[in-house]
Amino acid sequence: MEKSIQVKELKKSFKQHQVLKSVTFDVGKGSIFALLGSNGAGKTTIVKILATLLKPDGGNAAVNNFDVTAKSEKVRQSISLTGQFAAVDEILTGRENLIMIARLRHLKNSRQVADDLLNRFGLVDAADRRASTYSGGMRRRLDIAMSLVGKPRLIFLDEPTTGLDPEARIEVWNVVKELANSGTTVFLTTQYLEEAEQLADQIAILHEGRIIVSGTLEELKKRFPPAKVEYIEKQPSLEEIFLAIIGKKEEK
Amino acid sequence: METVKNHFLGDIGVMLGSSMRHITRSMDTIITVTIMPIAFMLLFVYVFGGAIQTGTDDYVNYLLPGILLIAIATGTSYTAYRLFMDMQRGIFERFKSMSIARSATLWGHVLTSLVSNAISVAVIILVALVMGFRSSAGVLSWLAIAGILALFTLALTWTAVIVGLSAKSVDGASAFSYPIVFLPFISSAFVPTESMPPAVRAFAENQPMTAIVDAIRALLSGQTVGNDLWVALAWCIGIMLVAYIFAMRAYKKRV
C-alpha cells in the first residue's frame, strides 16, 4: 500500500523536556489515521513537524514522499493544516476567507472554488456574513473547507472537535468521512476515543514520547483485554438523550 | 523556490487586501489613532499655545509636524497588536504551512500600516486646516513630506513588527509606542529647543524627532530645508534597516 506519511524514530525536545523520544509510524494513502494521546502527549508537536512548522531533532519524516526538512516547500504544496484553533479570519466573511486561501494557493478560478466549497459545507446562506457571527460548528466547517482549497492530498486535523458541542462534532465527523471517501488522506489527532473509533481506519496511541500501539480498531481489540460477555441494560447515554431532544435542528 | 518567488507580489497583494479589510471594517481604529493627536493639537493651540513663544505667528503651523509624528507612532503600535493577534489565532500557522512566500505575511501588515497611517495623517491635516493651518509648500515639497512620513512610518512599523513577533502578551505588544509617542515632547515639536536646560536641549537636538520635525516644518513653510532633511532621512532609513533585519530574524525564529 502506498504511504502518505512515513515517520521513523522521530525525536523532539523542548529545552530539557523530551516530548518525542522515538516515534515511528506509517499512514496509508487515502486512509483516516487517528493519533490518540492525552493532553501534552506531543500530538500537536508531531503535526507541526509533519506540517513543516517545527524542525525535528532527530529521525526521519516524509510526507507524500518528500522529506519534511529537506523538501519542506514540496511538502507545503501537498498538505493542508487545520490547527487546534479555528484558523479563520473573523473579520472576513466565509466567502472572503475561502477566496483569500484560493488566491494564496494561486488558483485561477478562486470564486468558483469558494462557491463549490460553500455549497459542499452547507455554508451558502452564511457565505456573506462575517465569520465572527458563525457558531462553533460552522466556524470549524469553514476552517476545514479552507483546508480543502486546492485539493491537497493530505490534510491534518489537529483536535478538530475539541470545544464543539455534540451536534457540531457530528457535523465535523460527517465532513471527515466524506473527505476520506473522496481519496484524501486524513491525519487526525484527538483525545476522544469515541472519535477515533467512529472515524479511523488506523489508530496509533502516543504515550510518553513513543507510539505504544498502532493498528486498525479490530487489531487493537484483538490484542487487548479479551471481550467479556455481559448482560446489561442499554441505557441511553446523555449524548443520545441530548441529541434526541434537540432533534434535527435546522442548520443555518 | 521558483514558484514561490513568482508569486511573492501576488501573495503580498492578497495579504494586503485582507488586512486592509480589517481597517475599513473597523474604522474605529482610525478614530482611536487620531483622537489623541488631535486632542494634543487642540490643547496646545488653544490652551498652552498663547504662552509659548515660537517666533511664528501661527502656532498650528509650528505644531503640526510633531502631531503627525505622534499620530504615526500611535498608529504603528496597531501593527504590533494585529501581528500578535494573528499569531495567537490559527490563521498564522495556516499561512506558514502553505506554500506562500514566507515574508508575505509581514509585508501585508507593513503595507497596511503604511496605508492606514496615511489615512490618519490626512484626517489630522484636515482638522489642522479647520484650525487655521496654512502652508505655502508646493507639490514637490508635499511629495518630500509624504516621503519622509512614509519612511518614518516604515521605520516604526518594522520596529513594531519585532515587538509584535516577540511580545508575550497583548498589552506588551501595544505598549511599545508609549516611549515613542513621548519623544516628540522632548524635541523641537512643541517648543524651540533653545528654551530648554542644556542637558535636555542636547538630547532634544540630537534625537531623530527634532531633525524630522524641523525638516517637515521647513518644507511646509516653504523655507530652505538644509541639513535637517538629510539627518532626518538618515535616521529613518537607518532605523528602518536595523529594525527590518531584526524583524526578519525574529520572524525566522518563529517559523
Interface residues (C-beta under 8 A of the other chain):
Chain A: A51 T52 L53 E73 R76 Q77 I79 S80 L81 T82 G83 Q84 F85 A86 A87 V88 D89 I91 L92 E96 M100 I101 R103 L104 R105 H106 R130 D143 M146 S147
Chain B: M1 T3 V4 H7 G10 D11 V14 G17 S18 R21 H22 R25 S26 R89 G90 I91 E93 R94 F95 K96 S97 M98 S99 I100 V255
